[in-house]
Amino acid sequence: MKAIKLFCLISAVLIFVISVLFFGWWAMKDHFVFGDGRFDQVRWITARATDEAPCYRGDMAQDLKQRVLLRGMPRQSATILLGRPTWEDHGQIEYELGTCLWREYGLRLYFDENDRLIRSRIVQH
């Protein structure tokens, strides 16, 4: 009986530790995957994927989301700043970030009916 209680206690602690590690990683994953590089317009527009840098725009994505692409920004200003999008649809445009951590990612921008930026987010394909 004592061995069963000890096993249950160790299992519960192990599950707790694994859960904390997993959810901690999940919360910080964008920072780990994309880094914290500053946005550089020339580098953004001219960037191309290479074997050495498959995530060729990823390091600028967080800075764009947090500092550059502000809510209410006109769609035209965003496209002047970032260049021609990889994909566009009514109310949304997306820019390819490259292959980051074995997955294809993009930076998607959402606009309201007045073509004002509502939000931006990193999407996985």
Secondary structure, DSSP 4 states (H G I P E B T S, - for coil): -HHHHHHHHHHHHHHHHHHHHHHHHHHHHHHHHHTTPPP-HHHHHH----SS-SSTTHHHHHHIIIIIS-TT-BHHHHHHHH-S-SEEETTEEEEEEEEETTEEEEEEEEE-TTSBEEEEEEEE-
